[in-house]
């Protein structure tokens, strides 16, 4: 995303009528291990809430008994009972908190682990479509909201509902006429709450999606701070942030207005009927139809019920937000991972005859790397769009190094991504020593293939840890060898703590060339059977590049390698060269032969704009390179 552009919207599920209950029930597999303590906490909370309903009954006994009779001892006894009931209520609520705190924190941790593991297994095409901020907001903010709902909202929804039912039973038992007065607003409240739920759920979803968009802008602004400062784009970036922040503020204000409206109704309507019940009760006491103690108990019970009734608006809003967070969480978790070992693409791709789980019958031992009639188009590409790769057939023999050359957009990087199954081929097949990669698990494929990307990515870890990601079983000697091959040993020794130096987020504390050399070391440290390099020397100066190439020649002797190259110096590492043009292999041969015979290859290597016999051109690496004449 450019600094001035707004963040792309997150992919959303198809619009459909959503059930809050059905959405929240999807949390049950995660809550199930903690079900005993969760339900125990809810039961304890119901008992604690019931303590509050005991107090009005004690007050009724005191007013109609000791107070009416002038019995001071009875009044003191009633006060002691009220004190004990209040203390029991406080202890029970404390017990409820203790019961749910640890297991629900574990539920949140398990859900976060699940989404993280799923994100690691999802194909690259998924990550290409989804903004990072949307994924971050689902794995952090949404899960915190769900924990708050499970620890507080769910418990009190059960407790308050039970309290209201028990409380209305107590009211009706004390005086059914007064009780009916307070029951009357229940039906209109239920209707209004249903309407509120429908409107609030839409706004809640919009707010959470906008928060994900805002998170994306912040994350990209921090990672791209050098670009923003370098081009003086801080003002435009601030405008983009302000725009998204304003949209989120407007949505939150919409939520606040809806919540204020439902609270107004929930607070005002019962108060009106409570006032009517009080007037009716006082008149009944005056007429002798009702005792003063009964009226006191009735009004005290009604006051106890105020909080459960008034909190329903907040709890309904929390339920809707939790249901939205659940939907957003499972949008990621419901994304299917292609079946192992081959997934959908492997199942649909035509296979040559032969055992599905072993080498081809005609493949000799050590057959190297083969691509056979490989076609690839991105899953979200229009049906009529031409494939990125169209019938690519290539054979890199065992122990051979092949350079892959082509103009920008010819499909080189996409082809490399198919080898470790970062993408799945649309049709065709790729074999490693005669074994179809689609019959292997991704883990098995990636154990055999090591990669170094043109844009090296390092992690917030030490230098040694970053390199050893390419070979966890590698010893110190292998690590030292990999650093020597990539010519990284010198600058690593100069770092403050050597191999233990933390490189910082994305390795931005290092130069581009240093990051690229560490990425190359990571690729070769495990002595891989197959090595795939995507222009691994592009950020190096001429002298360092020459030293790395000299050391790489020793490594390439013992492996089968495919190297994307843009400069003649890198091409000359290879035994043969494959020219990729518009998604097809246009030519295969040695560097010298292709320079002599292929005009497109000669233009790529020499920078010629048109064929000219014997003219010297400036090569992309900066040195002169003489293009042979036709007669050469």
RADAUR-V146962 format. One record per helix or strand of 2 or more residues. SS is the DSSP state (@ for helix, = for strand). FROM is the first residue (numbers start at 1). TO is the last residue. If there is no record, write none. Layout:
# RADAUR-V146962
ss	from	to
SS	FROM	TO
SS	FROM	TO
This chain:
# RADAUR-V146962
ss	from	to
@	20	25
@	28	69
@	72	121
@	124	129
@	132	139
@	141	174
@	176	183
@	185	223
@	225	230
@	234	286
@	292	333
@	343	348
=	369	376
=	389	396
=	401	406
@	412	419
=	427	432
=	435	436
@	437	439
@	442	448
=	449	452
@	463	468
@	476	485
@	489	494
@	498	500
@	505	507
@	512	524
=	530	534
@	542	557
=	560	564
@	568	571
=	576	581
=	584	589
@	591	597
@	599	606
=	616	618
=	624	626
